[in-house]
Amino acid sequence: MSELTLTVMRLGFLAVLWLFVIVAVQVIRSDLFGTRVTQRGSRRGSGGAPAQQGGGGRQAAPPQQRQRRGAPTKLVVSEGTLTGTTVALQGQTITLGRAHDSTIVLDDDYASSRHARIYPDRDGQWIVEDLGSTNGTYLDRTRLTTPTPIPPGAPIRIGKTVIELRK
């Protein structure tokens, strides 16, 4: 083998070794510090979600603006990695899951890509629906099998994340 071939092989091996080290450091960093789910979830909750819904949530908003007295006005994450995240309830469908286009992106090993959705019905009540997730969605310790109305303050559990409707 010529000296040039040997040098090129050494440099190639060194480049692959450095690439491996950089990827390993990024994986360790994401495991230690997590992803930036909080920023993404809060930005989407402040108005980015209707654009992702294809305008369907915007069209249905006017009839559902007749909120009853004491009706919930926000969705709050009370436990989990997104604790403190708040999403205003403005008549649009809120999707929950690990998928990047979800309204609330859950960084939870027990959440599915498209885990659940929360949407208003015609009477102004909010409904939670499990979207066929593997580990299930729980409303007040009861596993959901059908779309179910959410009483204000009742905990909705998806893995380690707990979400509540509040005034």
Salt bridges, closest charged atoms under 4 A:
GLU79 OE1 - ARG157 NH2 3.58
ASP101 OD1 - ARG114 NH1 2.79
GLU129 OE1 - ARG117 NE 2.71
ASP130 OD1 - HIS115 NE2 3.95
GLU164 OE1 - ARG166 NH2 3.01
